[in-house]
Every structure is written in structure tokens, then in C-alpha cells.
Amino acid sequence: MDVTINVNLTPKEARELKGLPDLQPLQDEALAEIRRRVMAQAENISADGLLKSWFMGSSSAFEIFRNMTDNMLSQNAGRVSTAAGSEEPRRDSGRI
């Protein structure tokens, strides 16, 4: 004799039947926290947020670039003024 029993249960009902805990509130809290963190980082990903992070603050890329160009220009200005101030004419090394 064969007996077949079909039981139509939702996943929630099956968990309750087996005595497993309801983790839905924990999952909801975890998803809410993930959503909050993603939305907080979304501002940094926007064009405005990226520009602010790049060009604001003392160690921004803009400040680093400006300091680098200022240093190069001041070094070149020192070389030109020394060469122009010397009484000895500059000799051409023959290089092109």
C-alpha cells in the first residue's frame, strides 16, 4: 500500500512547522543598515561628491598639483635668474 501526502506550505509556514526561528526582523534590520550605508556612499559617488573630495581640504589633489607646479616654476625661475645674472656668456653645448 502506497500513501502519498501533499502538503502545500509557504516557506514561512514550513519554518514554523520545523520550529526554526523567524529571522525576518533581523533580515529587515540588516537590509535597512545596508541601504543606509549605500545611500551614504552614493553622495561620494556623485560628480559633486567626487569633486568635493578631490578639490577640498589641505591634502586634496588640487593642492598637491598646485604645490608641485609652484615648486617646478620656482626652481626654473631660479635657474633663469642665475643664468641671466651671470657675467659669463652661456656656451652652446652643440646639442639640438
CORGI-V762304 format. One line per field, one symbol per residue. ss: DSSP state (H for helix, E for strand, C for the rest). psi: psi as a letter, one per 20 degrees, with the letter a starting at -180 (. if undefined). A space follows every 50 residues. Layout:
ss=???
psi=???
This chain:
ss=CCCCCCCCCCHHHHHHHHCCCCCHHHHHHHHHHHHHHHHHHHHHHCHHHH HHHHHCCCCCHHHHHHHHHHHHHHHHHHHHHHHHHCCCCCCCCCCC
psi=pppppppoqrhghhghhijqqojghghggghggggghghhihhhhqgghg hghhjqrhkrhggggghghggghhghhhgghghhiqhpqpppiiq.
